[in-house]
């Protein structure tokens, strides 16, 4: 495929409209062409910005398009052509042209030793690199809205501006002694947000293994994972067992071949490091821009940037990502999302279904994010915690999440 042929198909690639064979050819070209990679990233950011705009019935006048440009476009990006059938695509393109002049974790009793290992203990070099990570994280903070895909990693703990909310309720920040955190839920039925520690909800932290949700989808959508039940061979030399030993059960699972389904259920780190490696940096950056996922920074190493490295995301951003994923606002096949949700289902029955993924570090930082599906609708939620130790965090995480979900009205009291 020639450069011009590939460039002509970038817009189709950004919208997921290429056949698998053709997509692979274009992606191969993008992986070796810096110009096309940059243009593809621009298209992804424009698409992410466009998804925030309401679907119009008919194209409006010049004033409407200019207003859309001011709200949706960060920097001039001029696509070569438009696809009116794409949701909101016509407005984003027109506005741009005018603007530029034309199994699973256990909900109540997951083993602390197992989870600590699956997050960071696989490579103690992460602990030794903390001073360097802290220096890298001290770059200028940037907002992470869909209109501006932030490139630099904000200082760890730096609060980010939050977007205007339709309806919001705050609760007192009640955490066990020595423990701090933040919680946010979004009811997709009515747009109501429930927050505990609103400032903490806008603060970015490493996602740790909660990144396995987008990572699984990226693997499936790129074709890196062709079959969720196809097993990949464990390479002992490349991915040695974590040390210190995380426990016999997890250690045994680590040393087995894994499929996406089993690796997601067991949270096997080596499998997802391999997924990221096979996806490659250009495509990973594109998908992070498409998902508008936190600061989108992969500079901490392609196979570990989410494990306490360069990638940062706030509880608010976690919930926005999950909500937009559920609403079908990303180019992700519903069958792939349903597969991920099936594997991560923790409870089903009693009028609701709980879907959740943990993430944590050995030093007491942890996440629980996901959805509650009830008869009346869906709630997306994210809990972030800091505790004196991993054991302290893991002991209270599930109970706190459940209490907050009840207060938010996402699960029955």
HUVENCOR-V951162 format. One line per field, one symbol per residue. ss: DSSP state (a for helix, b for strand, c for the rest). burial: b if it has 24 or more other ideal C-beta (glycine too) atoms within 12 Angstrom, else e. A space follows every 10 residues. Layout:
ss = ???
burial = ???
This chain:
ss = ccaaaaaaca aaaaccccca aaaaaaaaaa aacaaaaaaa aaaaaaaaaa cccccccccc caaaaaaaaa aacccccccc ccccccccaa aaaaaaaaac cccccccccc caaaaaaaaa acccaaaaca aaaaaaacbc ccccbccbcc cccbccccbc ccccccbbbb bccccccccb bbbbbbbccc cbbbbbcaaa acbbbccaaa aaaaaaaaaa aacccccccc cbcccccccc cccccccaaa aaaacccbca aaaaaaccaa aaaaaaaaac aaaaaaaaaa accccccccc cccccccccc ccbbaaaaaa aaaaaacccc cccaaaaaaa aaacbbbbbc cbbbbbbbbb ccccbbbbbb bbbbccbbbb bbbbbbccca aaaaaaaaaa aaaaaaaacc ccc
burial = beeeebbebb bbbbbbebee eebeebbebb beeeebbebb bbbbbbbbbb bbbeeeeeee eeeebeebbe bbbbeebbbe ebeeebebbb bbbbbbbbbe eeebbbbeeb bbbbbbbbbb bbbeebeeee eebeebbeee bbbbbbbbbb bbbbebbbeb ebbebeebbb beeebeeebb bbbbbbbbee ebbbbbbbeb bbbbbbbbbb bbbbbbbbbb bbbbbeebee ebebeeeebe bbeeebeeeb bebbeeebbb bbbbbbbbbb bbbbbbbbbb bbbbbbbbbb bbbbbbbbbb bbbbbbbbbb bbbbbbbbbb bbbbbbbebb bbeeebbbbb bebbbbbeee ebbbbbbbbb bbbbbbbbbb bbbbeeebbb bbbbbbbeeb ebbbbbbbeb bbbbbebbbb bee
